[in-house]
Amino acid sequence: MKTILVTGGLGFIGSNLIKILNKKNYFVINIDKVSYASNFNNILHNIKNYKFYKIDINNKILVQKILYKYNPSIIFNVAAETHVDRSIVSPKEFIKSNIVGVFNLLEVIRFYKKKIKLIHVSTDEVYGDVKNKLNSKESDAYNPSSPYAASKASSDLLIKSYVRTYKVPAIITNCCNNFGPNQYLEKLIPKIIYKIINKKPIPIYGNGKNIREWIYVEDHCNALIKISKSGKIGETYNIGSGYIFNNIQIVKKIISVFKKKNPFLYNSIKINLVKDRPGHDFRYCLNSSKIKNKLKWKCDINFDQGIKKTINWYEKKFAENYFK
């Protein structure tokens, strides 16, 4: 049974990744510092072939001990501070987790006795704002706008340098916006769902025309596993879906699902346009031809299917007081 280490496994993407790895009969070690966005409910209770440790990736000694104890063959680095708004208000924690934390992880891998493949989960935001009809390619220059995006861009570049200088076996992935089960309520789609269920106005930045590409989290996780098996060391892979919408379109799509469930209950939902956040990029969109052509990966869940699954999940979990 192959042993896999997942960092940040109590969070949104990490917990979904662990669920899929567990189904594929991997032994999974989850290290997570347990921040505000971590949720022990995200991992099934009494899960087999799984160990959890409360460890910050900034703690080199404890991370090193985990490596020597379990000898994982792959590390999926999903640990990160991710919310752009929080990075604007308080960037220090993003520098600590997303840059220094990755540096510490690289140092542990560099001096470890065996080769460990690192799959680093990054973001499309490192490329910055892209004009309409253009898609960011892996070879494009980085142009981050927010402290969050800059911290992720920095960690990407640091990894590239360790691959070249120290021969650390690492692969970088840059994914578009994720949605699905387990996502913390501060993010756009769960926030919209929460507001609708509680019959509150939905706040949307600016004029609501900012454009993002969206992928169901399960598809993203399957792409990460595909890259871990077939990806080339030192390469970068964009992970995109082709499902591109502005924020108003996202709200309308979610409202339409609720109205089909109960048109009388959800016939007066309001959208409140609020003051835009500083440095708000207008459009992100990825060219994902590399992973599709070279690794033969594709999305299995389209946006409408994913939104219905996501809404059903949140409705059930809100009723269970899942987010305490």
N, C-alpha and C positions, 0 to 999 in steps of 0.2 A: 504494500500500500504506500503510494507516494505521499510524502509530507509537504504541505504547502503552508507558508506563513502569510497571513493577511494582516496588514496594519490598518487601524481604523475600522475594524470589523463590526463595531456596534452602530456605525452610521448607516446612511442610506445605501450607497453603492456597495460598501463593504459587506453589509449583512446580506444583501441580495446575492452577491458573489459567493459568500460562504454557503448559502442555501443550495446553489447550483453545484458547487464543488462537492458538497456533502452527498448530493444525489449521484454524483459521478464516482463516489467511493474513494475520495481523497481523505487523508487525515489532515485536519485543518487546525492550525494554531492561530488564534486571534489575539493580537495585542492592541489595546485601545486605552488612551489616557482617561476616558470617561468624561467628556466635556458636556456642555449643555445639549448638544445635538446627538449625543449617544443615547441609546435606548436598549436596555437589556431585553425588552419585549421583542426587539427586532430579530432575535435569535430564538429558535424553538427551544423550549425547555426539554431537558433530558435528551438532547441531541447526541448521537453516537459519533465516535471518531473525531472528537472536538475538544480543544482545551482553550480556556480564556485566561489571559493575564492582564491585569491593570498595569500597563507600562506605557510611558511616553517615549516616542522614538528619539527624543532628545537625551534619554538616559542610555548612553552607550553601553555601560556595564551590564545593565539588565537585558538589553537587546542581545548583547554578545552571549550572555548565559543561555538565552533561549535558543540561539543558533547552535551552540555546542551541545545542548541537551537533546534537541530534536533533529538536527541536521536536515533542515528543509532544502528541497532542490529548487524551489521557486519562491520568491517574495513578490506579492502584489502590494505595492505601496499605494494604499487608498487614503491613508491618514493625511488630513489637511483641514485647514480653516478655509471655508468655501464661500461664505456669503459676502457679496460685493459691498452691500450697505454697511456691514460691520467693519469691513476693511477700511472704509472711508472714515468712519468714526474713530476706530482704534486699530491702526495698522500694525502695531508692535507685535501682537500675538500672531499675525500672519507671517511676519518675518521670522519669528521664532519657530513656528511649526513648519511652514512651507519651504523655508530656505535652510535654516540651521538644522532642523530636524532631518531633512534629506541629506545634508552634509554628514551628520552623525551616522545615518544609516549607510551611506556610501563608505565611510571610514571603517565601519564594522565589517562590511562585505569585503573591502579591500584587504584587510588583514586576516580574514577567515581562512582556515586551512584548506577548504574545498571551494569549488566554483559554485556560486549560487546565482541563478538567473533573476534579475530584477526587472519586473514589469511596473513601470511608473505611470500612474494615472494622472494625466494633466487635462488641459482644457482648450477649447477653441478660442478662448478670450486672449490667449497669448499673442494671437495674430492681430488683434485690434479690430477696429472698424473696417469693414470691407464694402466696397461700392456695390450697388445693385448689379446683378448678372455676373458678378465675380465670385469665385470660391477660393478659400484659402488652401494652398497646397503645402505639403510638408517642407518644401524648399523655400517657402516664403519667409521673409525677414519678420522677426517679432516686433510688435508695436503695441505693447500693453498700455491700457488707459487707467486702470484702477490699481490701488495697492495690492488687491487680491491677484489680479492678472499679472502684475509685475513680479509678485512673489513666486507664482507658478512658472513664469518665464525664466526666472533666475534659477529655479531648481532644475528645469529642463536643461539649461545651458551648463549647469554644474555637472549634471549626469553625462552630458556629451563629452565634457572635458575628462571625466573619470574613465569613460570608455576608451578614449584615445590615449590618455597618458598612462593609466594604470591597468588597462585591459579588463576593466570591470564589465562583466557580461550583462548589459542592460538594454532595455528597449523602452522607448517613450511612446505613450499613446495620448493623442489629443482628441477629446470627444466633445460633441455638441451637448446642448442642454438635456439632462436626464429627467424623466418623470416616472412615477410608479409607486408601489407600496414602500412604506418605511421612510418616506421623505419628510424631513422636519417642516413644521408648519410655516416657517418664515419664507419658504420658496414660493414662487408664483403660483403654480398649479394647485398645491395643497392649500395655499392661502385662499384662492378663489373658491375651492370646494368648501372650505370651512365657512367662508362668508355666506355662501349661498345656503348651506344647511342651516345656518343661524339667522338667515334673513337679514343680513347686514349689507350695506353698500360695499362694492368691490373697489378698492383703491388701485388705480393704474397710473404709472408715472407719465408725465408730459401729455402728449396727444394720443398715446396708446399705439403709435405706429412703429415702435421699435421692433425689429425683426430678429427672430431666433430660429435655429434648426433644433428639432426635438426628437429624442430617441427614448423608447421604452427601456427601462433599466435592465430588464432581462436580456434584451438584444445587446446592450453594451457589455454586460458580463460575459455573454457567450463570445463576443468579439475578443475580449481580454484573454479568455481561455484559448481561443484559436491562435492568438498572437503568441501566447506562452509556449504553444506546441510547435508552431510553424513559422513564427516571425524570425527575422534575421537580426542577430545581435548588432547593436549600434544604430539600428534604423529607427525611424519615427513613423507611426501610422495614425492617420486621421480616421476617426470613427464617426461617421455621419449617417443620417437616415434618408435625407432628401425631403423630409417633411418640414416645410418652412412656413411660418405664420407670424403675423404681428400680434401684439399682445391683445388687441381688441378682438381679433379673430379667435384667439385662444379662449377668451372669456365667452364669446358667443357659442363656440363649440361646446363648452362645458354646460352653459345654460340650456342649450338645446337638449342635452342628454337628460338633465333634470326635468325639463318640461315634458318630455316624453314619459317620464315616470309619473309625474303629477302636474298637469298643466295649470290646475287651479291654485296649487300651493306655491308655484314658482312663476307667477305671471307678473310680478312687479319688482323684479331684481334691478337694482340701480348700479351704474358704473360711475365712480367718482374719479375724475382726472385730477391728480394731485401734482404738486411742484416736483419737477424732474430732479433726479439725483445728480450730483456733480460728475462730469466726465462720462455721462451715459452714452456708450457706443450705440449707434443706430442699428447696425446689422452685423450678424455673424453667420457665416455659411461655409461649410467645408467641402473640399474636393476629396472624396473618399474612394477614388478609383483604384488607388494602390492596394488597399486591403481587399477590395472586391475582386480585382483582377489577379493579384499575386497569391492571396490566401484563400480565395473563393468563399469569402464571407458575405452574407447579406442579412438584412433585417427579416425577421419572421413575423413581427407584429406591427401592423400599420397604426397610424396615429389614432384613428377613430376607435379601433379595437382596444388600444392601450388606454385611452381616456375612459372608456366604459369600465374596464377592469380596475382602473385606478379609483374611479368614483365609487364603485361597489365596495372596494377595500376600505376606503376612508369612512364611508357610511357605517360599515360594520364596526370599525375600530373606534369611531367617535362614540358609538353606543356602548362600547366596552370600556370607555375611559382609558384608552390605550396610551394617549399622550398625557401623562400626569404632570 
